[in-house]
Amino acid sequence: MTAEEEQLKDTPVGERVLLLPHCLRKVESCKATYDARGLQCARCRDDCAVNLLTARAKELGYKGVCVAPGGRLAVSFIREIRPRAVVAVACARELVEGVQGVEAQAAAEGVEFPAIVVVPLLKDGCVNTEVDVMKAIELLGIGCQTEPARS
């Protein structure tokens, strides 16, 4: 287990957020809409990574999920929600920019930098990208109770 995964394990699930790139959606059939907080999943496809990962994070009791079209919105989401840990799925470029943005924000505001556990994309390219969904689901559940949270 990495140091970041250990931090995630020790962070209460209600203090965690999930960040996803909007490029994971199945663009040809996605019925999601956008608002100021990013893509709002319509749960239209059972095989869509956005649907599967968003649903799992919510089942576990995550503080929030942001499906962002870019790093700027993700950094704003973190500034607003102030999680203690982040599970982030993205391409290498967005991950670097996002981590740098969160680090700069934390330093400027004098707040603790959240633990960030990264799940890199298997296929990038800005449209119809792919992630190892099972690996991401496994990481989402680190340190969580075995039964999903009840709402």
Secondary structure, 3 states (H helix, E strand, C coil): CCHHHHHHHCCCHHHEEEEEEHHHCCCCCCCCEEECCEEECCCCCCCCHHHHHHHHHHHHCCCEEEEECCHHHHHHHHHHHCCCEEEEEECHHHHHHHHHHHHHHHHHHCCCCCEEEEEECCECCCCCCECCHHHHHHHHCCCCCCCCCCC
